[in-house]
Amino acid sequence: MDDTNALYLSYILNAIAEYLNIIMSFFRIIALTIILTRAGLELSPKQLRKLKGTVPILAFTPCIVEACVCAATSYLFFNVLEPDVNLKMGLAMCFVGG
């Protein structure tokens, strides 16, 4: 009798977990939308003109650093000797990783 109860309980928990994953992904999308909307409302064109050098640096620096680190690690660990291939691999990982 205990085995059947445990079996039913695990089935019910699996069914609930699937629905919770769907619901939580919906709430994550809503939260991301709210965060991006609020962040976008804070920026005015006047502020962007004032910070015209800072905004591109903050936008592209993480991507460039991640691509260079991936290129260096691919050179060290995988022995890929062409630097352009290493950099392309790093940029691809950076773009996919988000």
C-alpha positions as CSV (number, residue, x, y, z in Angstrom):
1,M,0.0,0.0,0.0
2,D,2.9,2.3,0.7
3,D,4.4,1.7,-2.7
4,T,1.2,2.6,-4.6
5,N,0.8,5.8,-2.5
6,A,4.4,6.8,-3.3
7,L,3.8,6.1,-7.0
8,Y,0.7,8.2,-7.0
9,L,2.5,11.0,-5.1
10,S,5.4,11.0,-7.5
11,Y,3.0,11.1,-10.5
12,I,1.1,14.0,-8.9
13,L,4.3,15.9,-8.1
14,N,5.6,15.5,-11.7
15,A,2.3,16.8,-13.1
16,I,2.4,19.8,-10.8
17,A,6.1,20.5,-11.6
18,E,5.3,20.6,-15.3
19,Y,2.6,23.1,-14.7
20,L,4.7,25.2,-12.4
21,N,7.5,25.3,-15.0
22,I,5.0,26.7,-17.5
23,I,3.6,29.2,-15.0
24,M,7.0,30.3,-13.8
25,S,8.3,30.9,-17.3
26,F,5.3,33.1,-18.0
27,F,6.0,35.1,-14.9
28,R,9.7,35.4,-15.9
29,I,8.7,36.8,-19.2
30,I,6.4,39.3,-17.6
31,A,9.1,40.4,-15.1
32,L,11.7,40.8,-17.8
33,T,9.3,42.9,-19.8
34,I,8.6,45.1,-16.8
35,I,12.3,45.5,-16.0
36,L,13.2,46.4,-19.6
37,T,10.3,48.8,-19.9
38,R,11.2,50.6,-16.7
39,A,14.9,50.7,-17.8
40,G,13.9,52.1,-21.2
41,L,11.7,54.8,-19.7
42,E,14.7,56.2,-17.7
43,L,16.7,57.0,-20.8
44,S,16.0,60.2,-22.6
45,P,17.6,61.3,-25.9
46,K,19.2,64.3,-24.0
47,Q,20.9,61.9,-21.5
48,L,22.0,59.6,-24.4
49,R,23.7,62.6,-26.2
50,K,25.4,63.5,-23.0
51,L,26.7,60.0,-22.5
52,K,27.4,59.2,-26.2
53,G,30.9,57.8,-25.5
54,T,29.9,55.8,-22.4
55,V,26.9,53.9,-23.8
56,P,28.8,52.1,-26.6
57,I,31.6,51.2,-24.3
58,L,29.2,49.7,-21.8
59,A,27.4,47.9,-24.6
60,F,30.3,46.4,-26.4
61,T,33.0,45.9,-23.8
62,P,31.5,42.7,-22.2
63,C,31.1,41.1,-25.6
64,I,34.7,41.9,-26.7
65,V,36.2,40.7,-23.4
66,E,34.2,37.5,-23.5
67,A,35.2,36.9,-27.1
68,C,38.9,37.4,-26.4
69,V,38.8,35.2,-23.3
70,C,37.0,32.4,-25.3
71,A,39.6,32.9,-28.1
72,A,42.5,32.6,-25.6
73,T,41.0,29.5,-24.0
74,S,40.3,27.8,-27.3
75,Y,43.9,28.5,-28.3
76,L,45.2,27.0,-25.0
77,F,42.9,24.1,-24.6
78,F,42.0,23.0,-28.1
79,N,45.3,24.0,-29.9
80,V,43.5,25.9,-32.6
81,L,46.3,27.9,-34.1
82,E,44.4,30.3,-36.4
83,P,43.6,33.5,-34.4
84,D,40.6,34.4,-36.7
85,V,39.0,31.0,-36.0
86,N,39.5,31.5,-32.3
87,L,38.0,34.9,-32.4
88,K,35.0,33.6,-34.5
89,M,34.5,30.8,-32.0
90,G,34.6,33.4,-29.1
91,L,32.2,35.7,-30.9
92,A,29.8,32.9,-31.6
93,M,29.8,31.8,-28.0
94,C,29.3,35.4,-26.9
95,F,26.3,35.8,-29.2
96,V,24.7,32.5,-28.3
97,G,25.3,33.0,-24.6
98,G,23.6,36.3,-24.5
